């Protein structure tokens, strides 16, 4: 995996691709690409077009994700240091465009970090944990299932917020799915429940066991499998390439970025 930071133009991505080709040829390895969205130019082009869409398609099958850089991007917009955060309205605009740009490509939009770290006194640690847990929960609610973390102690709230998010949503989602399957069994035509995030993400925290009328579930740690096939459809491979997730892949695909891969 190679990360290209400070992208400002699609031509930078195109110029970098032959370098990755040379690395693959020289070492016999597969090299995927992550792009850091840290500049306004990476979002909006001089002609008014959305640069993100262009760089995503220029990168092609190598691209695994667009990663939001909270502080460089905020500073480039002139946002005061005290208000630079991943939940700032300016951050939301950039990240929503990132989501639109990667939709349907197999790449992911990845949330940025917070530099308020859980260190110092007990009160300082708890305050930083509350802030981080809230940001993780907010990102999950908006469809960002991966995010950057800067300190190992943030894993505590990364895990807690991710578990809580999917555990709270599972009963309702399972009920909608059971109702859908029941109506299909009676020959009724209806639209399937909208479970796209569950197909990709909840399998890391749960395995579901269907019965005639109800669906029971239990947490299974790092397992990414489920017995409900329509919930288990992860993103799989892109262009013949199988994605590799290490043993420390976070629940719900919300991996901490920056110090773990």
Rosetta blueprint (number, residue, H / E / L):
1 X L
2 X E
3 X E
4 X E
5 X L
6 X L
7 X L
8 X L
9 X L
10 X H
11 X H
12 X H
13 X H
14 X H
15 X H
16 X H
17 X H
18 X H
19 X H
20 X H
21 X H
22 X H
23 X H
24 X H
25 X H
26 X H
27 X H
28 X L
29 X L
30 X L
31 X L
32 X L
33 X E
34 X E
35 X E
36 X E
37 X E
38 X L
39 X L
40 X H
41 X H
42 X H
43 X L
44 X E
45 X L
46 X L
47 X L
48 X L
49 X L
50 X E
51 X H
52 X H
53 X H
54 X H
55 X H
56 X H
57 X H
58 X H
59 X H
60 X H
61 X H
62 X H
63 X E
64 X E
65 X E
66 X E
67 X E
68 X E
69 X L
70 X H
71 X H
72 X H
73 X H
74 X H
75 X H
76 X H
77 X L
78 X L
79 X L
80 X L
81 X H
82 X H
83 X H
84 X L
85 X L
86 X L
87 X L
88 X L
89 X H
90 X H
91 X H
92 X H
93 X H
94 X H
95 X H
96 X H
97 X H
98 X H
99 X H
100 X H
101 X H
102 X H
103 X L
104 X L
105 X L
106 X L
107 X L
108 X E
109 X E
110 X E
111 X E
112 X L
113 X L
114 X L
115 X L
116 X L
117 X L
118 X L
119 X L
120 X L
121 X L
122 X H
123 X H
124 X H
125 X H
126 X H
127 X H
128 X H
129 X H
130 X H
131 X H
132 X H
133 X H
134 X H
135 X H
136 X H
137 X H
138 X H
139 X H
140 X H
141 X H
142 X L
143 X L
144 X L
145 X L
146 X L
147 X E
148 X E
149 X L
150 X L
151 X L
152 X L
153 X L
154 X H
155 X H
156 X H
157 X H
158 X H
159 X H
160 X H
161 X H
162 X H
163 X H
164 X H
165 X H
166 X H
167 X H
168 X H
169 X H
170 X H
171 X H
172 X H
173 X H
174 X H
175 X H
176 X H
177 X H
178 X H
179 X H
180 X H
181 X H
182 X H
183 X H
184 X H
185 X H
186 X L
187 X L
188 X L
189 X L
190 X L
191 X L
192 X L
193 X L
194 X L
195 X L
196 X H
197 X H
198 X H
199 X H
200 X H
201 X H
202 X H
203 X H
204 X H
205 X L
206 X E
207 X E
208 X E
209 X E
210 X E
211 X L
212 X L
213 X L
214 X L
215 X E
216 X E
217 X E
218 X E
219 X E
220 X L
221 X L
222 X L
223 X L
224 X L
225 X L
226 X L
227 X L
228 X L
229 X H
230 X H
231 X H
232 X L
233 X L
234 X L
235 X L
236 X L
237 X E
238 X E
239 X L
240 X L
241 X E
242 X E
243 X L
244 X L
245 X L
246 X L
247 X L
248 X L
249 X L
250 X L
251 X H
252 X H
253 X H
254 X L
255 X L
256 X E
257 X E
258 X L
259 X L
260 X L
261 X L
